Amino acid sequence: MLPSLVLFTGHAAVTSAFSGFRQELLATIIPRDLTPTILPIVGGPSSAPEHSIRSDARRRPARTGEELMTSHRVRIGLLVPSSNTIMEQDIIRGVGPQATLHTARMHMTEATRAAENAMLDRYLPQAIADIASARPHITIFGCTSASALRGEEYDKELCSLISEQTGGVTISTIAAVNDAIAASAASRVAILTPYGEELNVKIRESIAATGVEVIAIEGMGITENFDCSVPAPEEITERGAELVDRSSADLLFISCTNFQALDAVASIERTAGVPVITSNSAVLRAVNEAINNVAAAALHESTTK
């Protein structure tokens, strides 16, 4: 049975990530009375071809400033596992009205290596083609463990391919996480995840590869990806604070884009006294920076013609 088309409108009040010149810059090209909208592009097992990622790759010209000036808002594409019910909400409330979110879903129901490999090989190519048709200025690959699964070089190649097909900037979740940890200057990191050990190993390897000491990693052992969304922020807070206390970490990273971790950040930071980075907070940091850059480039292009 085909899934229903769902339109969601509305947004929470957000604090702008821009200040001074950048805030004024965005105000000139992005109307503030507009409401962000999810326009899902639904893909699934019935339509996903079994082919390599590059088999149908077509290079699309880069997004232009003129196009952005015409559309008024930055288009964000999101490639996300089909069973993820959290990330879209977090992105919408984190970017506010300066952008619209457009989602292509990659079939995946289990939080296991086998399921993630199948998602990358069988369902990702069609999802990239689908999201490219929405002509996003920015595209997010929205799965932390799948970003880490095949190593840094594969992740870089994947992001390059997505950018070729969409003509825009691509943000990898694991790369955004590593950038956020590097910016914090933390040296001793503890990691909390909803996953089992087989995915935790790859997360640890990806974080440690940057030179950061991973002093502890704890997973909840969840293997159904939908169920990663179930633990409440209160449970995540309790487990995160306990992990920091046991490990004496100077930063806590909470992995998974389908985890209610963003709502636990403030309470963990108050309780544990260390900064907390989540997969979705790291992505939002990268997305808001990219929005800023896209808007600045558009304004520059429009004023130099």
C-alpha positions in Angstrom: 0.0 0.0 0.0 1.4 3.4 -0.9 2.1 5.8 1.9 -0.1 8.8 2.3 1.2 12.2 1.3 1.6 14.3 4.5 2.0 18.1 4.5 3.1 19.6 7.8 3.2 23.4 8.4 4.2 25.3 11.4 7.3 26.1 13.4 8.5 26.8 16.9 10.0 30.1 17.9 13.7 29.9 17.3 16.7 32.1 18.2 18.4 33.3 15.0 21.9 32.0 14.4 22.7 35.2 12.6 23.8 38.6 14.0 24.8 42.0 12.8 25.5 42.1 9.1 24.4 38.6 8.5 21.0 39.2 10.1 20.5 42.3 8.0 21.7 40.4 4.9 19.1 37.6 5.4 16.4 40.1 6.1 16.9 41.6 2.6 16.2 38.3 0.8 14.2 36.1 3.2 10.7 37.2 4.2 10.2 36.7 8.0 6.4 36.0 7.8 6.8 32.8 5.9 6.3 29.4 7.5 8.6 26.4 6.9 6.9 23.5 5.2 7.9 19.8 4.9 7.2 18.5 1.4 8.2 14.8 1.6 9.3 13.0 -1.5 8.4 9.4 -0.6 10.5 6.6 -1.8 10.6 3.0 -0.7 11.3 -0.6 -1.6 8.8 -0.7 -4.4 10.6 2.0 -6.4 14.3 1.7 -5.3 16.5 0.2 -8.0 19.3 -2.1 -7.1 22.3 -0.3 -8.6 25.5 1.4 -7.5 25.3 4.9 -6.3 27.1 6.3 -9.4 25.1 4.4 -12.0 22.6 7.1 -12.7 24.6 10.1 -11.5 24.0 13.3 -13.5 25.8 16.5 -12.7 23.5 19.4 -12.0 24.7 23.1 -12.3 25.3 24.8 -9.0 22.4 26.7 -7.5 22.6 30.4 -8.4 22.1 33.6 -6.4 19.4 34.7 -8.9 17.5 31.5 -8.2 17.6 32.1 -4.5 16.5 35.7 -4.9 13.5 34.4 -6.8 12.6 31.6 -4.4 13.2 33.8 -1.3 14.0 30.9 1.0 16.8 28.4 1.1 15.7 24.9 0.2 17.1 22.1 2.4 17.0 18.6 1.2 17.1 15.8 3.7 18.1 12.2 3.0 16.8 10.2 5.9 16.1 6.5 6.8 12.4 5.7 6.2 11.8 4.9 9.9 13.2 8.1 11.3 10.5 10.3 12.9 12.7 12.8 14.8 15.1 14.5 12.5 12.6 16.5 10.4 11.1 18.1 13.6 14.5 19.0 14.9 15.7 20.6 11.6 12.5 22.6 11.2 12.6 24.2 14.6 16.4 24.8 14.3 16.4 26.7 11.1 13.1 28.6 11.3 11.4 30.5 8.5 14.5 31.2 6.4 14.4 27.7 4.8 12.0 25.0 3.6 12.7 21.3 4.3 12.2 18.6 1.6 12.7 15.0 2.5 13.5 11.8 0.6 13.3 8.6 2.6 15.6 5.6 2.2 14.1 2.3 3.2 15.5 1.0 6.5 13.8 -0.5 9.5 16.6 -2.1 11.5 19.5 -0.3 13.2 22.1 -2.9 12.1 25.1 -2.9 9.8 23.3 -5.2 7.4 20.3 -2.9 7.2 22.5 0.2 6.7 24.5 -1.5 4.0 21.3 -2.4 2.2 20.0 1.2 2.6 23.3 2.6 1.1 23.4 0.2 -1.8 19.7 -0.3 -2.7 17.8 2.7 -1.7 20.1 5.7 -1.5 20.6 6.1 -5.3 16.9 6.7 -5.9 16.6 8.9 -2.9 19.4 11.1 -4.2 17.7 11.4 -7.6 14.4 12.2 -5.9 15.9 14.9 -3.7 17.8 16.4 -6.6 14.5 17.0 -8.4 13.6 19.5 -5.6 16.8 21.5 -6.4 18.0 22.0 -2.9 20.6 24.6 -2.0 21.8 22.4 0.9 21.4 18.6 1.3 21.8 16.7 4.6 22.7 13.0 4.7 20.8 12.3 7.9 22.1 9.1 9.4 25.0 9.2 11.8 25.9 5.5 11.9 25.5 5.1 8.1 27.8 8.1 7.7 30.4 6.4 9.8 29.8 2.8 8.5 32.2 2.7 5.6 34.8 5.3 6.9 35.8 8.8 6.2 36.8 8.4 2.5 33.5 6.8 1.6 31.6 9.5 3.4 33.5 12.2 1.5 32.9 10.5 -1.8 29.2 10.2 -1.0 28.9 13.9 -0.2 30.7 14.8 -3.4 28.3 12.6 -5.4 25.3 14.2 -3.8 26.6 17.7 -4.5 27.2 16.7 -8.1 23.6 15.6 -8.5 21.9 18.4 -6.6 24.2 21.3 -7.5 24.3 22.4 -3.9 26.2 22.0 -0.6 26.1 18.5 1.1 26.3 18.0 4.9 27.4 14.7 6.3 26.1 14.0 9.8 29.3 12.4 11.1 31.4 15.1 9.6 29.2 17.8 11.2 29.6 16.0 14.5 33.4 15.9 14.2 33.5 19.5 13.3 31.4 20.4 16.3 33.6 18.4 18.7 36.7 20.0 17.2 35.2 23.5 17.7 34.6 22.7 21.4 38.3 21.9 22.0 37.2 18.9 24.1 39.8 16.1 24.4 38.0 13.5 26.5 34.6 12.5 24.9 32.0 10.1 26.2 29.4 8.8 23.7 25.8 7.8 24.4 23.8 6.0 21.6 20.6 4.0 21.2 22.5 1.4 19.2 23.9 -2.0 19.8 27.6 -2.8 19.9 28.1 -3.4 16.2 27.2 0.2 15.3 28.9 1.6 18.4 32.2 0.3 17.2 32.0 2.4 14.0 30.9 5.5 15.8 33.8 5.2 18.2 36.2 4.6 15.3 34.9 7.7 13.5 35.2 10.0 16.5 38.6 8.6 17.6 40.0 9.0 14.0 40.1 12.8 14.5 42.5 12.5 17.4 39.9 12.9 20.2 40.1 10.4 23.1 36.8 8.4 23.4 36.9 7.4 27.0 33.6 5.7 27.2 30.7 4.7 24.9 27.4 3.3 26.0 24.5 2.0 23.9 20.9 1.1 24.7 21.0 -2.0 22.5 18.1 -0.9 20.3 18.0 -2.7 16.9 14.7 -1.5 15.4 15.4 1.9 14.0 11.9 3.2 14.7 12.4 2.4 18.4 15.4 4.7 18.6 12.8 7.5 18.8 11.1 6.0 21.8 13.3 6.9 24.8 12.1 10.1 26.4 14.4 13.1 26.9 14.2 12.4 30.7 15.7 8.9 30.2 18.4 10.3 27.9 19.2 13.0 30.4 19.6 10.4 33.2 21.8 8.1 31.3 23.9 10.8 29.8 24.5 12.5 33.1 25.5 9.2 34.7 27.8 8.4 31.8 29.6 11.7 32.2 29.9 11.2 35.9 31.4 7.7 35.6 33.8 8.6 32.8 34.9 12.1 33.9 34.5 13.2 30.2 34.8 16.9 29.3 32.1 16.5 26.5 29.2 14.2 25.9 28.2 13.3 22.3 24.8 11.7 21.9 24.6 9.9 18.6 21.6 9.2 16.3 19.4 11.5 14.3 16.3 9.5 15.3 16.8 10.1 19.1 15.1 12.7 21.3 18.5 13.9 22.4 18.1 17.6 21.4 15.5 18.0 24.0 17.8 16.6 26.7 20.8 18.8 26.0 20.0 21.7 28.4 19.2 19.4 31.3 22.3 17.2 30.9 24.5 20.3 30.7 23.0 21.6 33.9 23.3 18.3 35.7 26.7 17.1 34.4 28.4 20.5 33.9 29.9 19.6 30.5 28.9 20.6 26.9 26.7 18.2 25.0 26.6 17.7 21.3 24.0 15.6 19.6 23.8 14.4 16.0 21.0 16.8 15.2 22.6 19.8 17.0 25.8 19.3 15.1 23.9 19.1 11.8 21.9 22.3 12.7 25.2 24.1 13.4 26.5 23.1 10.0 23.1 23.9 8.2 22.8 27.4 9.7 26.4 28.2 8.7 25.6 26.9 5.2 22.4 29.0 5.0 24.4 32.0 6.0 27.0 31.3 3.3 24.3 30.6 0.6 22.5 33.9 1.5 25.7 35.9 1.5 26.7 34.5 -1.9 23.3 35.3 -3.3 23.4 38.8 -2.1 26.9 39.3 -3.5 25.9 37.9 -6.9 22.8 40.1 -7.1 24.7 43.3 -6.2 27.6 42.7 -8.6 25.5 42.2 -11.7 
